[in-house]
Amino acid sequence: MAFQSKFGGFWIDDADHDLVVRKLALVRDPTIREQVRQFARDGYVIIRNAIDEASINDYLRHYERAADTAGALQIEVPTRGGRQDFTREKSLIPGSKVLDTAMLLQCGDDVCFAPKATAFLRAIFEDAALAFQTLHFEVGSTQAIHQDTAYVVVAHEPLKLIASWIALQDVEPGSGELVYYSGGHRIPEYQYANGESKHWNVQRDGQEVHNGHLRYLKEQIAARKLPEGRFLPKKGDVLFWHADLPHGGSPITSPGTLRRSLVTHYCPKSLRPHYCDFIPMDWRVATDARDGNAFMSLYYPPSRLSAETSTEGRFVLT
C-alpha cells in the first residue's frame, strides 16, 4: 500500500483511489459504506441517534454517583497544574477533562461501544476496537484548533487512531461547541523531530515548534478555504473524526451553559497507545468490554475495575 502519509494509516488513507473504492465496495451494509465513504473524503462523519437515551442516562447516573464519592474520579485542569482529584467546581472550568470515566463506570461500555459505533469502527479497523482514553466534559473545552496526532499517540502507527465526540445532552449554540474543518485531514502534514515524528514532545521540540504547528493549521485552513463545521448535536448523536482532522472548541459565549460530552480515542485492539511505555507493566492490560472490544487506561490500574461484572459485561466502580 502507498499511503498519503509517510506514517501510514488505514486502508481509507491509501493514495490509490481505485483500491479504496474496491475496498469500500466490500463493506456490505450500505449505511456503513456511506459513513466510511464520507469519513474518508471529509475526515469526519456524524451518526445520528448512535447511542440510545437509556444508555446515556445510565452512564450519567453512575457519573453523578462517582462525582459525589471522594477519590473516585480524577480530572485534568489546564489552569491548575494538570491531573488531580476531582471536584465539581473544577469540572466547570473550561478545558477540564474528567479522566477515563467510561472505563470506570457501569454502562460506560454501552456508550463507547454502542452497536452503531462499533460497526463503523470495525469497518475501518478491520478489527475490534481499543478505547484507550475517554474524556468527560461538563462544559466546552475552548481548545485551540489542533490535530490529535500531535498529542494522542498510537505506538508505531500514529494514524491508526479515530476519535469520537458523544453528545450526552442536546448542545446549544454558544456553549463552546466542537469546531472542525472538513477535508483538513488531507493537508500536507506537519512533522516533528526533523520529519521523524508526528507527535509533539515538549522536552525534545520546545513550545515554539508546537506553536508553529497551530499557526500552520490556521494558514492551511485559510489558504484552502476549508469549510468550518460546528457540531450542534442532539443527545445520543456521535461525531467521529480522523486522527489528522483539525478541530477544537469554540469560545463560550453563553457562560454557565453545560455542554456535557464524552470524547473517546480508539485504535485497533491489536495495537497499543504509546503511553504503555511509561506505565507499570501490570497496567498494560486491555480490559474486555462488550462485543469483543476493550478499554485501557493511562490513569487507573486494572484493579480499579471490579472483578465482578454484571450479566451484560458492564464494569462497576469499586
Buried (B, 14 or more C-beta within 10 A) or exposed (E): EEBBBEBBBBBBBBEBEEEBEEBBEEBEEEEBBEBBBBBBBBBBBBBEBBBBEEBBEBBBEBBEEBBEEEEBBBBBBBEEEEEEEBBEEBBEBBBBBBBBBBBBBBBBBBBBBBEBBBBBBBBBBEBBBBBBBBBBBBBBBBBEBBBBBBEBBBBEBBBBBBBBBBBBBBBEEBBBBBBBBBBBBBBEBBBBEEEEBBBBBEEEBEEEBBEEBBEBBEEBBEEEEBEEBEBBBEBBBBBBBBBBBBBBBBEBEEEEBBBBBBBBBBBBBEBBBBBBEEBEEEBBBBBBBBBEBBBBBBBBEBEBBBEEBEEEEBBBBE
